[in-house]
Amino acid sequence: MRTFALTTAAALLTTLTAAAPTHADTHHHAAHWVRSCARPTTADTAACNALRVVRPASDQGGYGPADLLDAYGLPADGGAGATIAVVDAYDDPNAEADLGVYRSHYGLPSCTTDSGCFRKTDQRGGSRLPRTDSAWAGETALDLAMVSAIAPRAHLILVEADSAGMSDLGTAVNTAVGLGAKFVSISWGGPESVNSATYDSRYFDHPGVAIAVASGDGGYGVVFPASSPRVTAVGGTSLRTDASLRGWTENVWSTTSSEGTGSGCSARLAKPTWQKDTGCTRRTVADVAAVADPETGVAVYQSFGGSGWYTYGGTSAAAPIITATYALAGAPPAGSNPASFPYAHPAALNDVVTGSTSTCRPAYLCTAGPGYDGPTGLGTPNGVGAFQR
């Protein structure tokens, strides 16, 4: 594999054509993947939900923006006037440069600090950035690529938390909203704890802001903050082309009993009024879904902790896709909870009806079927209608 030791945007762009992905080859090679971030080892600590495919460089690929927009019936060149925040832990020093490579390759408009389109801050909204971390850098690269793929005209704020502790990450979420973001992408989480309800009210109570959160990659079982009733919990699918009118088909993403889209019933957080399923008296995860299977993953450019183009998956891919879809739908009304919007428009989603992650009771918490189910919620985007009030 060629190694690129590049630190500037100009140098990165010169290597673009040498390692550019071609999605035609993406899903025809046996693949295996690794977790970008280690699992949490202490309470109230989060891990990112990015999975990076390990393949020879010549085999790298992944869906690009045109594929994702086509699969989900979304308009091209959207997002003007929106501000989307990506919240992650630690600093990715190459975030802006790598984003430039991704956007240039796919013909997306540039988004830089100099133009006012891109901003990177610490968790306090300042310039004292945290230490670097090459594992979390993969998550950051993935998140920025996916919001760019779906909403290329949006302004982007990257807020980097001092650590993967829930209080630091939560503070970064509050900062993102304080800086004007109406759409916040969260691709990390950890086990629910006795502090989850406190964190929920302290960091995720932002009416009028769409916060989309990855449901996790551990299969059946819930993680926080996806289990917050104030956010949109995003499950994951396998996405492939087919001969249907839509041209695509999806089923529940599940690799093994311990790896696949997260779903289930919260042990600690209350059920929002718009959730009507009867097999869980508390918050049910998920609400909606998008592609997450690394075998049918997305293209990402990463040079810090990586050496060029990769295919990524995990619900870390799905969450920023949904965040940006909200941005395409327009700013949520003041005081609203955007997590409720899909429940008012279920027909504006692609209902995912096949696949499961486990065996559970009631079965819909881990098995797809017509209508609402845990792994994919109400379904995947079919245009923007489900993401407006």
DRENDO-1510 file (C-alpha; in Angstrom, 1 decimal, always signed):
<recs>
REC; n; res; u; v; w
REC; 1; MET; +0.0; +0.0; +0.0 .
REC; 2; ARG; +1.3; +3.4; -0.9 .
REC; 3; THR; +1.9; +5.7; +2.1 .
REC; 4; PHE; +1.2; +9.4; +1.9 .
REC; 5; ALA; +2.9; +11.5; +4.5 .
REC; 6; LEU; +1.1; +14.7; +3.7 .
REC; 7; THR; +0.3; +17.7; +5.9 .
REC; 8; THR; -1.1; +20.4; +3.6 .
REC; 9; ALA; -4.1; +20.7; +1.4 .
REC; 10; ALA; -2.1; +21.4; -1.7 .
REC; 11; ALA; +0.1; +18.3; -1.2 .
REC; 12; LEU; -3.0; +16.2; -0.5 .
REC; 13; LEU; -4.7; +17.3; -3.7 .
REC; 14; THR; -1.7; +16.3; -5.8 .
REC; 15; THR; -2.2; +12.6; -4.8 .
REC; 16; LEU; -6.0; +12.6; -5.4 .
REC; 17; THR; -6.1; +10.7; -8.7 .
REC; 18; ALA; -3.6; +8.1; -7.6 .
REC; 19; ALA; -5.8; +6.7; -5.0 .
REC; 20; ALA; -9.3; +7.8; -6.0 .
REC; 21; PRO; -12.0; +5.2; -5.3 .
REC; 22; THR; -14.2; +3.7; -8.0 .
REC; 23; HIS; -17.4; +2.5; -6.5 .
REC; 24; ALA; -17.9; +0.0; -9.4 .
REC; 25; ASP; -15.4; -2.3; -7.7 .
REC; 26; THR; -16.5; -1.6; -4.2 .
REC; 27; HIS; -18.7; -4.4; -3.3 .
REC; 28; HIS; -17.2; -7.3; -5.2 .
REC; 29; HIS; -14.3; -8.1; -3.0 .
REC; 30; ALA; -14.3; -10.1; +0.3 .
REC; 31; ALA; -13.8; -7.5; +3.0 .
REC; 32; HIS; -13.0; -7.4; +6.6 .
REC; 33; TRP; -12.9; -4.3; +8.8 .
REC; 34; VAL; -11.7; -3.0; +12.1 .
REC; 35; ARG; -13.1; -0.7; +14.7 .
REC; 36; SER; -11.7; +2.8; +14.4 .
REC; 37; CYS; -12.0; +3.4; +18.2 .
REC; 38; ALA; -11.6; +1.0; +21.1 .
REC; 39; ARG; -14.6; +0.1; +23.1 .
REC; 40; PRO; -15.2; +2.1; +26.3 .
REC; 41; THR; -13.5; +0.7; +29.3 .
REC; 42; THR; -14.9; +3.1; +31.9 .
REC; 43; ALA; -18.4; +4.3; +32.7 .
REC; 44; ASP; -19.7; +7.5; +31.1 .
REC; 45; THR; -17.1; +7.2; +28.3 .
REC; 46; ALA; -18.0; +7.0; +24.6 .
REC; 47; ALA; -16.5; +5.2; +21.6 .
REC; 48; CYS; -17.0; +6.2; +18.0 .
REC; 49; ASN; -19.0; +3.8; +15.8 .
REC; 50; ALA; -16.8; +3.9; +12.7 .
REC; 51; LEU; -15.7; +0.7; +11.1 .
REC; 52; ARG; -12.8; +0.9; +8.5 .
REC; 53; VAL; -12.5; -1.7; +5.8 .
REC; 54; VAL; -9.1; -3.3; +5.4 .
REC; 55; ARG; -8.3; -4.1; +1.8 .
REC; 56; PRO; -5.5; -3.7; -0.7 .
REC; 57; ALA; -5.3; +0.0; -1.8 .
REC; 58; SER; -6.3; -1.0; -5.3 .
REC; 59; ASP; -9.6; -2.5; -4.0 .
REC; 60; GLN; -10.7; +0.5; -2.0 .
REC; 61; GLY; -14.0; +2.0; -3.0 .
REC; 62; GLY; -17.3; +2.9; -1.4 .
REC; 63; TYR; -20.4; +4.8; -2.3 .
REC; 64; GLY; -19.9; +8.4; -3.2 .
REC; 65; PRO; -22.3; +11.4; -3.0 .
REC; 66; ALA; -24.2; +10.6; -6.3 .
REC; 67; ASP; -24.8; +7.0; -5.1 .
REC; 68; LEU; -26.2; +8.1; -1.7 .
REC; 69; LEU; -28.4; +10.9; -3.2 .
REC; 70; ASP; -29.8; +8.5; -5.7 .
REC; 71; ALA; -30.4; +5.8; -3.1 .
REC; 72; TYR; -32.3; +8.1; -0.8 .
REC; 73; GLY; -34.1; +10.3; -3.4 .
REC; 74; LEU; -32.4; +13.4; -2.2 .
REC; 75; PRO; -31.8; +16.6; -4.2 .
REC; 76; ALA; -28.3; +17.4; -5.4 .
REC; 77; ASP; -26.3; +20.6; -4.4 .
REC; 78; GLY; -28.5; +21.2; -1.3 .
REC; 79; GLY; -27.9; +22.6; +2.1 .
REC; 80; ALA; -27.5; +26.3; +1.3 .
REC; 81; GLY; -28.2; +28.4; +4.4 .
REC; 82; ALA; -27.8; +25.5; +6.9 .
REC; 83; THR; -25.1; +25.1; +9.5 .
REC; 84; ILE; -24.2; +21.5; +10.4 .
REC; 85; ALA; -22.1; +20.6; +13.4 .
REC; 86; VAL; -20.0; +17.5; +13.7 .
REC; 87; VAL; -19.0; +16.7; +17.3 .
REC; 88; ASP; -16.2; +14.3; +17.9 .
REC; 89; ALA; -13.4; +13.7; +20.5 .
REC; 90; TYR; -9.8; +14.8; +20.1 .
REC; 91; ASP; -8.2; +16.7; +17.3 .
REC; 92; ASP; -7.8; +15.5; +13.7 .
REC; 93; PRO; -5.1; +17.9; +12.4 .
REC; 94; ASN; -5.8; +17.0; +8.8 .
REC; 95; ALA; -9.6; +17.3; +9.0 .
REC; 96; GLU; -9.9; +20.4; +6.7 .
REC; 97; ALA; -7.3; +19.2; +4.2 .
REC; 98; ASP; -8.8; +15.7; +3.9 .
REC; 99; LEU; -12.3; +17.2; +3.5 .
REC; 100; GLY; -10.9; +19.3; +0.7 .
REC; 101; VAL; -9.6; +16.1; -1.1 .
REC; 102; TYR; -13.0; +14.4; -0.7 .
REC; 103; ARG; -15.0; +17.4; -2.0 .
REC; 104; SER; -12.6; +18.1; -4.9 .
REC; 105; HIS; -12.7; +14.5; -6.1 .
REC; 106; TYR; -16.5; +14.4; -6.1 .
REC; 107; GLY; -16.9; +17.9; -7.7 .
REC; 108; LEU; -18.4; +19.4; -4.5 .
REC; 109; PRO; -17.9; +23.1; -3.8 .
REC; 110; SER; -14.9; +23.8; -1.6 .
REC; 111; CYS; -15.5; +24.4; +2.1 .
REC; 112; THR; -12.6; +26.1; +3.9 .
REC; 113; THR; -11.8; +28.2; +6.9 .
REC; 114; ASP; -10.7; +31.0; +4.6 .
REC; 115; SER; -14.1; +31.1; +2.8 .
REC; 116; GLY; -16.1; +31.0; +6.1 .
REC; 117; CYS; -17.7; +27.7; +5.2 .
REC; 118; PHE; -15.6; +25.5; +7.6 .
REC; 119; ARG; -14.8; +26.2; +11.3 .
REC; 120; LYS; -13.0; +24.0; +13.8 .
REC; 121; THR; -13.2; +24.7; +17.5 .
REC; 122; ASP; -12.5; +23.2; +20.9 .
REC; 123; GLN; -15.3; +22.1; +23.2 .
REC; 124; ARG; -15.5; +25.7; +24.5 .
REC; 125; GLY; -15.7; +27.3; +21.1 .
REC; 126; GLY; -12.1; +28.5; +21.2 .
REC; 127; SER; -8.8; +27.5; +19.6 .
REC; 128; ARG; -7.2; +25.4; +22.4 .
REC; 129; LEU; -7.6; +22.2; +20.5 .
REC; 130; PRO; -7.3; +18.8; +22.3 .
REC; 131; ARG; -4.5; +16.3; +21.7 .
REC; 132; THR; -4.5; +14.4; +18.5 .
REC; 133; ASP; -5.9; +10.9; +18.2 .
REC; 134; SER; -5.5; +8.9; +15.0 .
REC; 135; ALA; -8.4; +6.5; +15.8 .
REC; 136; TRP; -11.0; +9.3; +16.3 .
REC; 137; ALA; -9.6; +11.0; +13.2 .
REC; 138; GLY; -11.2; +8.3; +11.1 .
REC; 139; GLU; -14.5; +9.1; +12.7 .
REC; 140; THR; -14.0; +12.8; +12.0 .
REC; 141; ALA; -13.1; +12.2; +8.4 .
REC; 142; LEU; -16.1; +9.9; +7.9 .
REC; 143; ASP; -18.6; +12.4; +9.5 .
REC; 144; LEU; -17.4; +15.4; +7.5 .
REC; 145; ALA; -17.4; +13.4; +4.3 .
REC; 146; MET; -21.0; +12.2; +4.8 .
REC; 147; VAL; -22.5; +15.6; +5.7 .
REC; 148; SER; -20.7; +17.0; +2.7 .
REC; 149; ALA; -22.0; +14.3; +0.4 .
REC; 150; ILE; -25.6; +15.0; +1.3 .
REC; 151; ALA; -25.6; +18.7; +2.0 .
REC; 152; PRO; -22.6; +20.2; +0.1 .
REC; 153; ARG; -23.8; +23.8; +0.3 .
REC; 154; ALA; -24.1; +23.8; +4.1 .
REC; 155; HIS; -21.6; +25.5; +6.4 .
REC; 156; LEU; -19.7; +23.0; +8.7 .
REC; 157; ILE; -18.6; +23.3; +12.3 .
REC; 158; LEU; -16.3; +20.7; +13.7 .
REC; 159; VAL; -16.3; +20.8; +17.5 .
REC; 160; GLU; -13.5; +18.7; +19.1 .
REC; 161; ALA; -14.0; +17.6; +22.7 .
REC; 162; ASP; -11.1; +17.3; +25.1 .
REC; 163; SER; -11.8; +13.6; +25.7 .
REC; 164; ALA; -14.2; +10.8; +25.0 .
REC; 165; GLY; -15.8; +11.4; +28.4 .
REC; 166; MET; -19.6; +12.0; +28.1 .
REC; 167; SER; -19.3; +15.3; +29.9 .
REC; 168; ASP; -16.7; +16.7; +27.5 .
REC; 169; LEU; -18.6; +15.4; +24.5 .
REC; 170; GLY; -21.8; +16.8; +25.9 .
REC; 171; THR; -20.2; +20.2; +26.5 .
REC; 172; ALA; -19.1; +20.1; +22.8 .
REC; 173; VAL; -22.7; +19.5; +21.8 .
REC; 174; ASN; -23.9; +22.5; +23.8 .
REC; 175; THR; -21.1; +24.6; +22.1 .
REC; 176; ALA; -22.1; +23.5; +18.7 .
REC; 177; VAL; -25.7; +24.7; +19.3 .
REC; 178; GLY; -24.4; +27.9; +20.8 .
REC; 179; LEU; -22.4; +28.6; +17.7 .
REC; 180; GLY; -25.6; +28.4; +15.6 .
REC; 181; ALA; -25.8; +24.9; +14.4 .
REC; 182; LYS; -29.4; +23.7; +13.8 .
REC; 183; PHE; -28.2; +20.3; +12.8 .
REC; 184; VAL; -25.8; +18.2; +15.0 .
REC; 185; SER; -24.2; +14.9; +14.0 .
REC; 186; ILE; -23.2; +12.4; +16.8 .
REC; 187; SER; -21.5; +9.2; +15.8 .
REC; 188; TRP; -20.5; +8.0; +19.3 .
REC; 189; GLY; -22.0; +6.5; +22.3 .
REC; 190; GLY; -21.6; +4.3; +25.4 .
REC; 191; PRO; -23.6; +2.1; +27.7 .
REC; 192; GLU; -26.4; +3.7; +29.6 .
REC; 193; SER; -25.6; +4.6; +33.2 .
REC; 194; VAL; -27.1; +6.0; +36.3 .
REC; 195; ASN; -26.0; +9.4; +34.9 .
REC; 196; SER; -27.7; +9.1; +31.5 .
REC; 197; ALA; -30.8; +11.0; +32.5 .
REC; 198; THR; -28.7; +13.9; +33.9 .
REC; 199; TYR; -26.6; +14.0; +30.8 .
REC; 200; ASP; -29.7; +13.9; +28.7 .
REC; 201; SER; -31.2; +17.1; +30.3 .
REC; 202; ARG; -27.8; +18.8; +30.5 .
REC; 203; TYR; -26.5; +18.3; +27.0 .
REC; 204; PHE; -29.3; +17.2; +24.6 .
REC; 205; ASP; -32.2; +19.4; +25.5 .
REC; 206; HIS; -32.1; +21.7; +22.4 .
REC; 207; PRO; -35.6; +22.3; +21.0 .
REC; 208; GLY; -35.5; +23.4; +17.4 .
REC; 209; VAL; -32.3; +21.6; +16.7 .
REC; 210; ALA; -32.0; +18.3; +14.9 .
REC; 211; ILE; -29.6; +16.0; +16.7 .
REC; 212; ALA; -29.0; +12.7; +14.9 .
REC; 213; VAL; -27.2; +10.0; +16.9 .
REC; 214; ALA; -25.7; +6.6; +15.8 .
REC; 215; SER; -27.5; +3.7; +17.4 .
REC; 216; GLY; -24.3; +1.7; +17.9 .
REC; 217; ASP; -22.5; -1.2; +16.2 .
REC; 218; GLY; -22.9; -3.9; +18.8 .
REC; 219; GLY; -26.2; -5.4; +17.6 .
REC; 220; TYR; -29.2; -5.8; +19.8 .
REC; 221; GLY; -28.9; -3.5; +22.8 .
REC; 222; VAL; -29.1; +0.3; +23.3 .
REC; 223; VAL; -26.4; +2.9; +23.8 .
REC; 224; PHE; -26.6; +6.5; +25.0 .
REC; 225; PRO; -27.1; +9.2; +23.7 .
REC; 226; ALA; -29.0; +7.3; +21.0 .
REC; 227; SER; -31.5; +6.3; +23.7 .
REC; 228; SER; -32.2; +10.0; +24.6 .
REC; 229; PRO; -35.8; +10.8; +23.8 .
REC; 230; ARG; -34.6; +14.3; +22.6 .
REC; 231; VAL; -32.6; +13.0; +19.6 .
REC; 232; THR; -33.1; +11.0; +16.4 .
REC; 233; ALA; -31.6; +7.6; +16.9 .
REC; 234; VAL; -30.2; +6.3; +13.6 .
REC; 235; GLY; -30.0; +2.6; +12.8 .
REC; 236; GLY; -28.1; +0.9; +10.0 .
REC; 237; THR; -28.8; -1.0; +6.8 .
REC; 238; SER; -27.0; -2.9; +4.1 .
REC; 239; LEU; -27.5; -1.0; +0.8 .
REC; 240; ARG; -27.3; -2.6; -2.6 .
REC; 241; THR; -28.4; -1.9; -6.1 .
REC; 242; ASP; -31.1; -4.0; -7.7 .
REC; 243; ALA; -33.6; -4.1; -10.6 .
REC; 244; SER; -36.5; -2.4; -8.7 .
REC; 245; LEU; -38.0; +0.9; -9.6 .
REC; 246; ARG; -36.1; +2.5; -6.8 .
REC; 247; GLY; -32.9; +0.8; -8.1 .
REC; 248; TRP; -31.7; +0.0; -4.5 .
REC; 249; THR; -32.6; -2.5; -1.8 .
REC; 250; GLU; -31.9; -2.4; +1.9 .
REC; 251; ASN; -32.1; -4.8; +4.8 .
REC; 252; VAL; -31.0; -4.8; +8.5 .
REC; 253; TRP; -27.2; -4.6; +8.8 .
REC; 254; SER; -26.0; -7.5; +10.9 .
REC; 255; THR; -22.6; -9.1; +10.6 .
REC; 256; THR; -22.6; -11.3; +13.7 .
REC; 257; SER; -24.7; -11.5; +16.8 .
REC; 258; SER; -22.3; -8.9; +18.4 .
REC; 259; GLU; -21.9; -6.7; +15.4 .
REC; 260; GLY; -24.6; -4.9; +13.6 .
REC; 261; THR; -27.0; -2.0; +14.0 .
REC; 262; GLY; -28.0; -1.2; +17.6 .
REC; 263; SER; -31.6; -1.4; +18.7 .
REC; 264; GLY; -33.8; -2.2; +21.7 .
REC; 265; CYS; -35.5; -0.7; +24.7 .
REC; 266; SER; -33.9; +1.8; +27.1 .
REC; 267; ALA; -33.5; +0.7; +30.7 .
REC; 268; ARG; -33.4; +4.3; +32.0 .
REC; 269; LEU; -35.0; +6.9; +29.7 .
REC; 270; ALA; -38.6; +7.7; +29.1 .
REC; 271; LYS; -40.6; +7.1; +26.0 .
REC; 272; PRO; -41.3; +10.2; +23.9 .
REC; 273; THR; -45.0; +10.8; +23.2 .
REC; 274; TRP; -44.6; +10.2; +19.5 .
REC; 275; GLN; -43.4; +6.7; +19.8 .
REC; 276; LYS; -46.4; +4.3; +19.8 .
REC; 277; ASP; -44.9; +0.9; +19.8 .
REC; 278; THR; -46.2; -1.2; +22.7 .
REC; 279; GLY; -43.4; -3.7; +23.4 .
REC; 280; CYS; -41.2; -1.2; +25.2 .
REC; 281; THR; -42.5; +1.1; +27.9 .
REC; 282; ARG; -39.4; +3.3; +27.7 .
REC; 283; ARG; -37.5; +4.9; +24.8 .
REC; 284; THR; -37.2; +2.5; +21.8 .
REC; 285; VAL; -34.2; +2.7; +19.5 .
REC; 286; ALA; -34.0; +3.4; +16.6 .
REC; 287; ASP; -36.2; +6.1; +14.8 .
REC; 288; VAL; -34.8; +5.9; +11.2 .
REC; 289; ALA; -31.9; +4.4; +9.4 .
REC; 290; ALA; -29.3; +4.7; +6.6 .
REC; 291; VAL; -26.5; +2.6; +5.2 .
REC; 292; ALA; -24.1; +1.3; +7.8 .
REC; 293; ASP; -22.8; -2.1; +6.6 .
REC; 294; PRO; -19.0; -1.8; +5.9 .
REC; 295; GLU; -19.5; -4.4; +3.2 .
REC; 296; THR; -21.7; -1.8; +1.4 .
REC; 297; GLY; -19.9; +1.1; +2.8 .
REC; 298; VAL; -19.0; +4.7; +1.8 .
REC; 299; ALA; -15.8; +6.3; +0.5 .
REC; 300; VAL; -13.7; +8.4; +2.8 .
REC; 301; TYR; -10.4; +10.1; +2.5 .
REC; 302; GLN; -8.2; +10.0; +5.6 .
REC; 303; SER; -4.5; +10.9; +5.9 .
REC; 304; PHE; -4.1; +11.2; +9.7 .
REC; 305; GLY; -4.1; +7.6; +11.0 .
REC; 306; GLY; -4.6; +6.6; +7.4 .
REC; 307; SER; -3.0; +6.8; +4.0 .
REC; 308; GLY; -5.6; +7.8; +1.5 .
REC; 309; TRP; -9.0; +6.4; +0.4 .
REC; 310; TYR; -10.9; +3.9; +2.5 .
REC; 311; THR; -14.3; +2.3; +2.7 .
REC; 312; TYR; -16.0; +3.0; +6.0 .
REC; 313; GLY; -19.2; +1.7; +7.6 .
REC; 314; GLY; -20.9; +1.5; +11.0 .
REC; 315; THR; -23.8; +3.6; +12.2 .
REC; 316; SER; -21.3; +6.3; +12.2 .
REC; 317; ALA; -21.9; +6.6; +8.5 .
REC; 318; ALA; -25.7; +6.6; +8.9 .
REC; 319; ALA; -25.9; +9.4; +11.6 .
REC; 320; PRO; -24.3; +12.2; +9.5 .
REC; 321; ILE; -26.3; +11.1; +6.5 .
REC; 322; ILE; -29.5; +11.6; +8.5 .
REC; 323; THR; -28.2; +14.9; +10.0 .
REC; 324; ALA; -27.6; +16.3; +6.6 .
REC; 325; THR; -31.0; +15.1; +5.3 .
REC; 326; TYR; -32.6; +17.2; +8.1 .
REC; 327; ALA; -30.5; +20.1; +6.8 .
REC; 328; LEU; -31.9; +19.6; +3.3 .
REC; 329; ALA; -35.5; +19.7; +4.7 .
REC; 330; GLY; -35.0; +23.2; +6.3 .
REC; 331; ALA; -34.5; +24.6; +9.7 .
REC; 332; PRO; -36.8; +23.1; +12.4 .
REC; 333; PRO; -39.3; +25.4; +13.8 .
REC; 334; ALA; -38.4; +27.0; +17.2 .
REC; 335; GLY; -39.4; +24.9; +20.1 .
REC; 336; SER; -40.0; +21.7; +18.0 .
REC; 337; ASN; -38.4; +18.3; +18.5 .
REC; 338; PRO; -37.2; +17.1; +15.1 .
REC; 339; ALA; -37.0; +13.5; +16.4 .
REC; 340; SER; -40.8; +13.5; +16.1 .
REC; 341; PHE; -41.0; +14.5; +12.5 .
REC; 342; PRO; -40.6; +11.1; +10.9 .
REC; 343; TYR; -43.4; +9.7; +13.0 .
REC; 344; ALA; -45.8; +12.2; +11.3 .
REC; 345; HIS; -44.6; +11.1; +7.8 .
REC; 346; PRO; -43.9; +7.4; +7.8 .
REC; 347; ALA; -45.0; +7.1; +4.2 .
REC; 348; ALA; -42.1; +9.4; +3.2 .
REC; 349; LEU; -39.6; +6.7; +4.2 .
REC; 350; ASN; -38.4; +3.5; +2.6 .
REC; 351; ASP; -39.7; +0.8; +4.9 .
REC; 352; VAL; -37.0; -1.8; +5.6 .
REC; 353; VAL; -38.8; -5.2; +6.1 .
REC; 354; THR; -36.1; -7.9; +6.1 .
REC; 355; GLY; -33.2; -8.8; +8.4 .
REC; 356; SER; -32.5; -9.2; +12.1 .
REC; 357; THR; -29.6; -8.8; +14.5 .
REC; 358; SER; -30.6; -11.3; +17.1 .
REC; 359; THR; -33.5; -13.2; +18.7 .
REC; 360; CYS; -35.4; -11.1; +21.2 .
REC; 361; ARG; -38.8; -10.5; +22.7 .
REC; 362; PRO; -40.8; -8.8; +21.4 .
REC; 363; ALA; -39.2; -9.7; +18.1 .
REC; 364; TYR; -39.6; -6.3; +16.4 .
REC; 365; LEU; -37.0; -4.9; +18.7 .
REC; 366; CYS; -34.3; -6.8; +16.8 .
REC; 367; THR; -36.0; -8.0; +13.6 .
REC; 368; ALA; -37.3; -5.9; +10.7 .
REC; 369; GLY; -40.9; -6.0; +9.5 .
REC; 370; PRO; -43.5; -3.8; +7.9 .
REC; 371; GLY; -43.9; -0.5; +9.8 .
REC; 372; TYR; -41.9; +0.4; +12.8 .
REC; 373; ASP; -39.1; -1.9; +14.1 .
REC; 374; GLY; -36.1; -1.4; +16.3 .
REC; 375; PRO; -33.1; -1.9; +13.9 .
REC; 376; THR; -34.3; +0.5; +11.2 .
REC; 377; GLY; -37.1; +2.5; +13.0 .
REC; 378; LEU; -39.6; +3.7; +10.4 .
REC; 379; GLY; -37.2; +3.3; +7.5 .
REC; 380; THR; -34.6; +5.2; +5.4 .
REC; 381; PRO; -35.0; +8.5; +3.6 .
REC; 382; ASN; -37.1; +8.7; +0.5 .
REC; 383; GLY; -36.7; +12.4; -0.2 .
REC; 384; VAL; -36.8; +15.0; +2.6 .
REC; 385; GLY; -40.5; +14.8; +3.5 .
REC; 386; ALA; -40.1; +12.7; +6.7 .
REC; 387; PHE; -37.6; +15.3; +8.1 .
REC; 388; GLN; -39.9; +18.3; +8.1 .
REC; 389; ARG; -42.6; +19.1; +10.6 .
</recs>
